[in-house]
Amino acid sequence: MTSSFTDPDEYIKSLPPDRVVPVSELRTAINKNLPAGFKETMSYGMLTWVIPFETYPAGYHCDPKQQLPFVSLASQKNYISFYHMGLYSMPGLMEWFQNEYAGTGGPKLDMGKSCIRFKKPGQIPVDLLSRLLEKVTPSEWISVYEKNLRRS
């Protein structure tokens, strides 16, 4: 379920009432905890935090007209999606996250390659996601991204 919004605030206002608070809280946590250098934008119909062209002019290899994505947040039909590209690209970070998540007492982790799905908005572990967000700087993400891109 994608949107055509280009403004993060308008996107939030468009959400169903039961999603506004949890998505807003997670957005606030992302903006507070991501290291300096990431930029909030809308991409692929989602709230997305990117490495801006000023820092990484090459852009995203799948579409060089897009800034390099790192984290995205979306309200889907049946869940809230939190995408963290570092989890997909950094095995040690994935292991750390899965171990920490297991200790939260929350529901079973519902995860794809970089997407974590939260079916119950009240069960989003914002504190854990905040700690995850602090772990990768823009320069580290660029380095990991380029290393993985060369392997492909």
C-alpha positions in Angstrom: 0.0 0.0 0.0 1.9 3.0 -1.2 1.0 6.7 -1.1 1.5 9.6 -3.4 2.3 12.0 -0.6 5.5 14.0 -1.0 5.4 15.7 2.5 5.9 13.6 5.7 3.4 15.7 7.7 0.7 15.2 5.1 1.4 11.5 5.0 1.0 11.3 8.8 -2.3 13.3 8.6 -3.6 10.8 6.0 -3.3 7.8 8.2 -6.1 6.0 9.9 -6.7 7.3 13.4 -5.3 4.2 15.1 -2.0 4.6 13.2 -1.3 8.3 13.7 0.1 8.1 17.2 2.3 5.0 16.8 3.7 6.2 13.4 4.3 9.7 14.8 6.0 8.3 17.9 8.3 6.1 15.7 9.0 9.0 13.4 10.0 11.1 16.3 12.3 8.3 17.6 13.9 8.0 14.2 14.5 11.7 13.9 15.9 11.9 17.4 18.2 8.8 17.3 19.6 8.6 13.8 23.1 10.1 13.7 23.4 13.5 12.0 23.7 13.4 8.2 20.5 11.4 7.4 17.7 13.4 5.9 13.9 12.7 6.2 12.0 12.6 3.0 9.3 10.7 1.2 10.3 7.9 -1.1 8.4 5.1 -2.7 5.3 6.4 -0.9 6.9 6.0 2.6 8.6 8.1 5.2 12.3 7.5 4.3 15.6 8.6 5.8 18.3 8.9 3.2 21.9 9.9 2.6 21.3 13.1 0.6 22.8 13.8 -2.8 25.0 16.5 -1.2 26.8 13.7 0.7 26.4 10.8 -1.7 25.9 12.2 -5.3 25.7 8.7 -6.9 22.3 8.0 -5.3 20.7 4.6 -5.1 22.0 2.1 -7.7 18.4 0.8 -8.4 17.4 4.4 -9.3 20.2 7.0 -9.3 17.5 9.7 -9.2 16.7 8.5 -5.7 18.8 9.5 -2.7 20.5 6.5 -0.9 17.8 5.0 1.4 18.6 3.8 4.9 15.4 3.6 7.0 11.7 3.7 5.9 8.5 3.7 7.8 5.0 2.9 6.3 1.5 2.2 7.4 0.4 -0.8 5.5 -3.1 -2.3 5.4 -2.5 -4.9 8.2 0.6 -3.6 9.9 3.2 -0.8 10.3 6.4 -1.5 8.4 9.8 -0.4 9.7 12.6 -0.9 7.1 16.3 -0.8 8.2 18.7 -1.5 5.3 21.5 -2.0 7.8 19.8 -5.1 9.1 19.8 -6.7 5.7 23.4 -5.7 4.9 25.1 -6.1 8.3 24.9 -9.6 9.7 26.3 -8.6 13.1 23.7 -5.9 13.4 21.0 -8.3 12.5 22.2 -10.8 15.2 22.3 -8.0 17.8 18.8 -6.9 16.9 17.3 -10.4 17.0 18.9 -11.2 20.3 17.7 -7.9 21.8 14.2 -8.3 20.4 13.9 -11.7 21.9 14.4 -10.1 25.3 11.6 -7.6 24.9 8.8 -10.0 25.8 6.9 -8.8 22.7 5.3 -11.0 20.0 7.3 -13.2 17.7 9.5 -11.2 15.4 7.7 -10.8 12.0 10.5 -9.8 9.7 11.6 -10.0 6.1 15.1 -9.1 4.8 15.0 -5.5 6.0 11.4 -5.1 7.0 9.9 -5.5 10.4 6.2 -5.8 10.5 4.2 -4.7 13.6 0.6 -5.9 13.5 -0.4 -4.3 16.8 0.7 -0.7 17.0 0.9 -0.8 20.8 3.6 -3.5 20.6 6.3 -1.5 18.7 9.5 -1.6 20.8 10.4 2.0 20.3 13.2 1.9 22.8 14.9 -1.0 21.0 14.4 0.6 17.6 15.9 3.8 19.0 19.0 1.9 20.1 19.2 0.3 16.7 19.0 3.6 14.9 22.0 5.0 16.8 24.3 2.2 15.7 25.1 3.2 12.1 26.4 6.6 10.9 26.0 7.9 7.4 29.6 7.2 6.6 29.4 3.7 7.9 26.2 3.1 5.8 27.9 4.4 2.7 30.9 2.1 3.3 28.7 -1.0 3.8 26.5 -0.1 0.9 29.4 0.3 -1.5 31.1 -2.9 -0.2 27.9 -4.9 -0.8 27.3 -3.2 -4.2 30.8 -4.3 -5.4 30.0 -7.9 -4.5 26.9 -7.9 -6.7 
